[in-house]
Amino acid sequence: MERWFEEAESNLVDGAKMCLVGSKSDKAATHRTVTYEEGQALASRHGCPFCEVSAKMRDNVKTPFLEVVDSIVKDQQLMNANANSRRGGTVRVNGDNDGGLGSGCAC
């Protein structure tokens, strides 16, 4: 797992949020490769939250997404940096972008 964290951290942009997600929480503790405590400790070492999910049981599947979005919204410095870095060329949903000649998208 350390290798995956190293790779993820080397590709992060400033202010990016990470969350370690353990899957198959529906399995009995005796059949798990990694215990909850090991997952929590690894996440703590890397300064990110830890969450266990079970796709099979549909348990906690939305939780890591909601937690990451919540942490982004609560990070005022990150929100301000994002607002200041927006450039032109965005698509307006309501209104005419360029007289009907194209979408106005910078991509």
MODELLER restraints for C-alpha pairs under 7 A, 6 or more apart:
rsr = mdl.restraints
at = mdl.atoms
rsr.add(forms.Gaussian(group=physical.xy_distance, feature=features.Distance(at['CA:15:A'], at['CA:78:A']), mean=6.07, stdev=0.5))
rsr.add(forms.Gaussian(group=physical.xy_distance, feature=features.Distance(at['CA:17:A'], at['CA:68:A']), mean=6.45, stdev=0.5))
rsr.add(forms.Gaussian(group=physical.xy_distance, feature=features.Distance(at['CA:18:A'], at['CA:48:A']), mean=5.83, stdev=0.5))
rsr.add(forms.Gaussian(group=physical.xy_distance, feature=features.Distance(at['CA:19:A'], at['CA:48:A']), mean=5.37, stdev=0.5))
rsr.add(forms.Gaussian(group=physical.xy_distance, feature=features.Distance(at['CA:19:A'], at['CA:49:A']), mean=5.16, stdev=0.5))
rsr.add(forms.Gaussian(group=physical.xy_distance, feature=features.Distance(at['CA:19:A'], at['CA:50:A']), mean=5.96, stdev=0.5))
rsr.add(forms.Gaussian(group=physical.xy_distance, feature=features.Distance(at['CA:19:A'], at['CA:64:A']), mean=6.75, stdev=0.5))
rsr.add(forms.Gaussian(group=physical.xy_distance, feature=features.Distance(at['CA:19:A'], at['CA:68:A']), mean=6.94, stdev=0.5))
rsr.add(forms.Gaussian(group=physical.xy_distance, feature=features.Distance(at['CA:20:A'], at['CA:43:A']), mean=5.98, stdev=0.5))
rsr.add(forms.Gaussian(group=physical.xy_distance, feature=features.Distance(at['CA:20:A'], at['CA:48:A']), mean=6.88, stdev=0.5))
rsr.add(forms.Gaussian(group=physical.xy_distance, feature=features.Distance(at['CA:20:A'], at['CA:49:A']), mean=6.28, stdev=0.5))
rsr.add(forms.Gaussian(group=physical.xy_distance, feature=features.Distance(at['CA:20:A'], at['CA:50:A']), mean=4.84, stdev=0.5))
rsr.add(forms.Gaussian(group=physical.xy_distance, feature=features.Distance(at['CA:20:A'], at['CA:51:A']), mean=6.49, stdev=0.5))
rsr.add(forms.Gaussian(group=physical.xy_distance, feature=features.Distance(at['CA:21:A'], at['CA:50:A']), mean=5.85, stdev=0.5))
rsr.add(forms.Gaussian(group=physical.xy_distance, feature=features.Distance(at['CA:21:A'], at['CA:51:A']), mean=5.00, stdev=0.5))
rsr.add(forms.Gaussian(group=physical.xy_distance, feature=features.Distance(at['CA:21:A'], at['CA:52:A']), mean=5.66, stdev=0.5))
rsr.add(forms.Gaussian(group=physical.xy_distance, feature=features.Distance(at['CA:22:A'], at['CA:51:A']), mean=6.17, stdev=0.5))
rsr.add(forms.Gaussian(group=physical.xy_distance, feature=features.Distance(at['CA:22:A'], at['CA:52:A']), mean=4.51, stdev=0.5))
rsr.add(forms.Gaussian(group=physical.xy_distance, feature=features.Distance(at['CA:22:A'], at['CA:53:A']), mean=6.14, stdev=0.5))
rsr.add(forms.Gaussian(group=physical.xy_distance, feature=features.Distance(at['CA:23:A'], at['CA:52:A']), mean=5.76, stdev=0.5))
rsr.add(forms.Gaussian(group=physical.xy_distance, feature=features.Distance(at['CA:23:A'], at['CA:53:A']), mean=4.95, stdev=0.5))
rsr.add(forms.Gaussian(group=physical.xy_distance, feature=features.Distance(at['CA:23:A'], at['CA:54:A']), mean=5.66, stdev=0.5))
rsr.add(forms.Gaussian(group=physical.xy_distance, feature=features.Distance(at['CA:24:A'], at['CA:53:A']), mean=6.23, stdev=0.5))
rsr.add(forms.Gaussian(group=physical.xy_distance, feature=features.Distance(at['CA:24:A'], at['CA:54:A']), mean=4.76, stdev=0.5))
rsr.add(forms.Gaussian(group=physical.xy_distance, feature=features.Distance(at['CA:25:A'], at['CA:52:A']), mean=5.78, stdev=0.5))
rsr.add(forms.Gaussian(group=physical.xy_distance, feature=features.Distance(at['CA:25:A'], at['CA:53:A']), mean=5.45, stdev=0.5))
rsr.add(forms.Gaussian(group=physical.xy_distance, feature=features.Distance(at['CA:25:A'], at['CA:54:A']), mean=5.10, stdev=0.5))
rsr.add(forms.Gaussian(group=physical.xy_distance, feature=features.Distance(at['CA:26:A'], at['CA:54:A']), mean=5.78, stdev=0.5))
rsr.add(forms.Gaussian(group=physical.xy_distance, feature=features.Distance(at['CA:26:A'], at['CA:57:A']), mean=6.94, stdev=0.5))
rsr.add(forms.Gaussian(group=physical.xy_distance, feature=features.Distance(at['CA:39:A'], at['CA:50:A']), mean=6.76, stdev=0.5))
rsr.add(forms.Gaussian(group=physical.xy_distance, feature=features.Distance(at['CA:40:A'], at['CA:50:A']), mean=5.56, stdev=0.5))
rsr.add(forms.Gaussian(group=physical.xy_distance, feature=features.Distance(at['CA:43:A'], at['CA:49:A']), mean=5.87, stdev=0.5))
rsr.add(forms.Gaussian(group=physical.xy_distance, feature=features.Distance(at['CA:43:A'], at['CA:50:A']), mean=5.70, stdev=0.5))
rsr.add(forms.Gaussian(group=physical.xy_distance, feature=features.Distance(at['CA:51:A'], at['CA:64:A']), mean=6.38, stdev=0.5))
rsr.add(forms.Gaussian(group=physical.xy_distance, feature=features.Distance(at['CA:53:A'], at['CA:59:A']), mean=5.67, stdev=0.5))
rsr.add(forms.Gaussian(group=physical.xy_distance, feature=features.Distance(at['CA:53:A'], at['CA:60:A']), mean=4.96, stdev=0.5))
rsr.add(forms.Gaussian(group=physical.xy_distance, feature=features.Distance(at['CA:53:A'], at['CA:61:A']), mean=5.43, stdev=0.5))
rsr.add(forms.Gaussian(group=physical.xy_distance, feature=features.Distance(at['CA:54:A'], at['CA:60:A']), mean=6.76, stdev=0.5))
rsr.add(forms.Gaussian(group=physical.xy_distance, feature=features.Distance(at['CA:54:A'], at['CA:61:A']), mean=6.66, stdev=0.5))
rsr.add(forms.Gaussian(group=physical.xy_distance, feature=features.Distance(at['CA:55:A'], at['CA:61:A']), mean=6.45, stdev=0.5))
rsr.add(forms.Gaussian(group=physical.xy_distance, feature=features.Distance(at['CA:72:A'], at['CA:78:A']), mean=6.93, stdev=0.5))
rsr.add(forms.Gaussian(group=physical.xy_distance, feature=features.Distance(at['CA:73:A'], at['CA:79:A']), mean=6.58, stdev=0.5))
rsr.add(forms.Gaussian(group=physical.xy_distance, feature=features.Distance(at['CA:89:A'], at['CA:104:A']), mean=5.44, stdev=0.5))
rsr.add(forms.Gaussian(group=physical.xy_distance, feature=features.Distance(at['CA:89:A'], at['CA:105:A']), mean=5.03, stdev=0.5))
rsr.add(forms.Gaussian(group=physical.xy_distance, feature=features.Distance(at['CA:89:A'], at['CA:106:A']), mean=4.71, stdev=0.5))
rsr.add(forms.Gaussian(group=physical.xy_distance, feature=features.Distance(at['CA:90:A'], at['CA:104:A']), mean=6.40, stdev=0.5))
rsr.add(forms.Gaussian(group=physical.xy_distance, feature=features.Distance(at['CA:90:A'], at['CA:105:A']), mean=5.31, stdev=0.5))
rsr.add(forms.Gaussian(group=physical.xy_distance, feature=features.Distance(at['CA:90:A'], at['CA:106:A']), mean=6.63, stdev=0.5))
rsr.add(forms.Gaussian(group=physical.xy_distance, feature=features.Distance(at['CA:91:A'], at['CA:97:A']), mean=6.95, stdev=0.5))
rsr.add(forms.Gaussian(group=physical.xy_distance, feature=features.Distance(at['CA:91:A'], at['CA:103:A']), mean=6.33, stdev=0.5))
rsr.add(forms.Gaussian(group=physical.xy_distance, feature=features.Distance(at['CA:91:A'], at['CA:104:A']), mean=5.70, stdev=0.5))
rsr.add(forms.Gaussian(group=physical.xy_distance, feature=features.Distance(at['CA:91:A'], at['CA:105:A']), mean=5.45, stdev=0.5))
rsr.add(forms.Gaussian(group=physical.xy_distance, feature=features.Distance(at['CA:97:A'], at['CA:103:A']), mean=6.28, stdev=0.5))
rsr.add(forms.Gaussian(group=physical.xy_distance, feature=features.Distance(at['CA:97:A'], at['CA:104:A']), mean=5.79, stdev=0.5))
rsr.add(forms.Gaussian(group=physical.xy_distance, feature=features.Distance(at['CA:98:A'], at['CA:104:A']), mean=6.52, stdev=0.5))
